[in-house]
Amino acid sequence: MIHNYVIISIAVLLSVMILVMIGQKLKVAYPIFLVIAGLLISLIPGMPHIEIEPDLVFLIFLPPILFEAAWFTSWQDFHKWRKQIFSMAFGLVFLTSIVVAYLSSSIIPGLTVAMGFLLGGVNSPPDAVAATSVLKHMKIPKKITSILEGESLINDASSLIVFKFALAAVISGQFIFGEAVKDFFTMAIGGIAIGVGSGLLFGALLRIIPSNSNIDTIITLIVPYIMYVGAEHFHFSGVLSVVAGGLLMSYNSHCYLSHTSRIQSGNVWSVLIFLMNTIIFILIGLELPVVVEGMKDYTISEGIFYSIVIGGAIIFTRILYSYAVMYFPRLCSKELRLKVPKPDWREPFIISFAAMRGVVSLAAALSIPAFLPNGEAFPHRNIILFVTFVIILITLVGQGLLLAPILKFLKIDDAGSELPEEKQEVILMRKLKETALQKLDDDFSELAGKNSLVQHQKHKLENEMMMMADKVQCMATTGDYVTAMNENKDVMRQIIQAQRNELHRLKREKIFDDHVMRTIEMQLDFDEAKITGFAHG
């Protein structure tokens, strides 16, 4: 029996990877392609129904995905756009929940406002994974990406809190606003406190106790689960716990992770999160038969109509809110109008249109209990689940596929950004080279005169400084610099390939130890990674 499960698991993983490769060939972001593929596979006659287990998503998938997103979030960008991020992650989530609650209760027969809030809490947060994965290969301003990623980090917390209160109101039949507000702040502050406390504790543990890259990597994999489970155990926000802890540990990672630990854990996390994401998105598509089966009290056409109306309201609310957040403060403040440049009208539209729903919404809808405590069936659970599923398709597949042509049509670029990343990199590296040379002159000048290796190191740094100066000069004309950089990369790649061919020839001669050969080959890999650049995930 266990052999069959292993074979099925291997077959599923292999199929998913093949689908991802097909998606890359077709230049379609893998979340969109996998959802479409899952939908088509679910329609195959005789295909077994696969149901997402909500606890599996919230406990197994959510903590590492949020931790990884928090780890690679820019502290600087998060702080810079914090007002807009928190406004979208909390204010927009609550506004969307209110709009959905009253709209859905007015158009869906028998649906109460409390059940509408349940639907609103489920569908209000854009998905962090979908946004990051779909936007990764699109030319989009850094500001927009930073706001979307920052918002997606913390909006799951606010939406799940709305969901919990709405669920309690449906089950108990009462809702006390004052207690809900108090509980909200308790859950948020408690979750952040546990996340920060856990981050400090494990950071100190890694710093004090001797370890190696394997142990460090395993600890980073365990920590998000401890943060999430610890917060949920005390009825706090597990999402905010993981996000707060991840941001803290990432910021201080240089204090307790060695260079080998950072390289190894980065590679492990990249593979793990990619695997989790691919499984999650194909499961969304495969969920179609389960969702349709539950539609007993409504026709499919009615369900689609409700979904389109509510989905349209969610998108429209987000567009209005995005423009209000950007322009309303300027209307109220003359000082702001004089100091801050007029915002680009295209930015709020892209921030609105790039918001896609994903697995957290579906998992939340599926976690609605089938029965009330008195044994009665949970009212309107099937329509809530169906509407959520269709809204995910509308926003993820529909908006996701339209995003690239819309970006092309709007012709938005990063013209307003401060310094191009290439120039920042050259300036930063030059400062580090200057520091290294200063250290050699101050502390090792006498040794450099006697030790030829130290002297060589000094000459190497001086040559690199000269190259940096040439780069800065070349950057005076952007086109010249880009051309020169690409030509240089091509030359270096060919040189490394020639070295690798020679290494393989020497390997066949069996003169050198395999261990030494592998070490040198890894060094060539690192050299090539420096040239081509390593994109995480």
Secondary structure, DSSP 4 states (H G I P E B T S, - for coil): -HHHHHHHHHHHHHHHHHHHHHHHHTT--HHHHHHHHHHHHHTSTTPPP----HHHIIIIIHHHHHHHHHHTS-HHHHHHTHHHHHIIIIIIHHHHHHHHHHHHHHHSTT--HHHHHHHHHHHSSPPHHHHHHHHTTS---HHHHHHHHHHHHHHHHHHHHHHHHHHHHHHHS---HHHHHHHHHHHHHHHHHHHHHHHHHHHHHHHHS---HHHHHHHHHHHHHHHHHHHHHTTS-HHHHHHHHHHHHHHTHHHH--HHHHHHHHHHHHHHHHHHHHHHHHHHHHTHHHHHHT--SS-HHHHHHHHHHHHHHHHHHHHHHHHHHHHHHHHH-HHHHHHSPPPPTHHHHHHHHT----HHHHHHHHTS-SB-TTSPBPTTHHHHHHHHHHHHIIIIIIIHHHHHHHHHHHT--STT-SS-HHHHHHHHHHHHHHHHHHHHHHHSHHHHHH-HHHHHHHHHHHHHHHHHHHHHHHTTSHHHHHHHHHHHHHHHHHHHHHHHHHHHHHHHHT-S-HHHHHHHHHHHHHHHHHHH-----
